[in-house]
Amino acid sequence: MASILVRINQAPLSNDNKILSLTDVPQKDWASKKVMIPRPNYGEGKYNTSLYHVNDTERVLFELGQQRENTTTRDIALAILQKNKVMKTKV
């Protein structure tokens, strides 16, 4: 069995009521402009889990996932390619 946690937030707006994206705001201002909202910890009660009962193994996996370093899919793919000697240099 698997689950997915979904967060839905109101889109941030500019002063002229246009939806802001990451490319519209300098990275240092993402949090204050709410274009990138950090995910809450699973145990903070921010997710509605009333229809899904998490077992002990899944709880441990969620906690481990939160401790994991944020890595892009691109970086992981490059590391795999380099490990398998498909690519010799980093892009």
C-alpha positions as CSV (number, residue, x, y, z in Angstrom):
1,M,0.0,0.0,0.0
2,A,1.2,3.5,-0.7
3,S,0.1,7.0,0.1
4,I,0.7,10.5,-1.2
5,L,0.7,13.7,0.9
6,V,-0.8,16.6,-0.9
7,R,-0.5,20.3,0.2
8,I,-2.8,22.8,-1.5
9,N,-2.0,26.5,-1.0
10,Q,-3.5,29.6,-2.5
11,A,-1.3,31.0,-5.3
12,P,0.7,34.0,-4.3
13,L,-0.2,37.2,-6.1
14,S,1.8,40.2,-7.2
15,N,0.7,43.8,-6.4
16,D,-1.2,43.8,-9.7
17,N,-2.9,40.5,-8.9
18,K,-0.9,38.3,-11.2
19,I,0.1,34.8,-10.0
20,L,3.8,34.8,-8.9
21,S,6.1,31.9,-9.9
22,L,9.6,31.1,-8.8
23,T,11.0,32.9,-11.8
24,D,9.2,36.1,-10.8
25,V,10.8,36.4,-7.4
26,P,14.5,36.3,-6.3
27,Q,15.3,33.0,-4.4
28,K,16.0,34.9,-1.2
29,D,12.4,36.1,-1.2
30,W,10.6,32.9,-2.0
31,A,9.5,32.2,1.6
32,S,8.4,35.8,2.3
33,K,6.4,36.0,-1.0
34,K,5.1,32.4,-0.4
35,V,6.1,31.1,-3.8
36,M,7.9,28.3,-2.1
37,I,6.4,27.1,1.2
38,P,8.6,24.6,3.1
39,R,6.8,21.4,3.8
40,P,5.6,20.9,7.3
41,N,6.9,17.9,9.3
42,Y,4.6,15.0,9.1
43,G,3.9,15.0,12.9
44,E,2.8,18.6,13.0
45,G,-0.8,17.7,12.3
46,K,-0.9,19.7,9.0
47,Y,-2.0,16.7,6.9
48,N,-5.4,15.2,6.9
49,T,-4.8,11.5,7.5
50,S,-8.3,10.6,8.6
51,L,-8.8,8.3,5.7
52,Y,-5.4,6.7,5.8
53,H,-3.8,4.9,8.8
54,V,0.0,5.0,8.7
55,N,1.7,1.9,9.9
56,D,5.0,2.0,12.0
57,T,7.2,1.2,9.0
58,E,5.7,4.0,6.9
59,R,6.1,6.4,9.8
60,V,9.8,5.6,10.0
61,L,10.1,6.0,6.2
62,F,8.4,9.4,6.4
63,E,10.8,10.6,9.1
64,L,13.9,9.3,7.2
65,G,12.6,11.1,4.0
66,Q,12.5,14.4,5.9
67,Q,16.1,14.0,7.1
68,R,17.3,13.3,3.5
69,E,19.2,16.0,1.8
70,N,17.3,17.8,-0.9
71,T,18.8,16.5,-4.2
72,T,17.5,17.2,-7.7
73,T,16.5,14.3,-10.0
74,R,19.1,15.6,-12.4
75,D,21.9,15.3,-9.9
76,I,20.8,11.8,-9.0
77,A,20.6,10.8,-12.7
78,L,24.1,12.2,-13.3
79,A,25.5,10.3,-10.3
80,I,24.0,7.1,-11.6
81,L,25.4,7.7,-15.1
82,Q,28.8,8.4,-13.7
83,K,28.8,5.4,-11.4
84,N,27.8,3.1,-14.4
85,K,30.6,4.8,-16.5
86,V,28.0,6.0,-19.0
87,M,29.4,9.5,-18.5
88,K,33.0,10.3,-17.6
89,T,32.6,14.0,-16.6
90,K,30.1,16.0,-14.6
91,V,27.9,18.3,-16.7
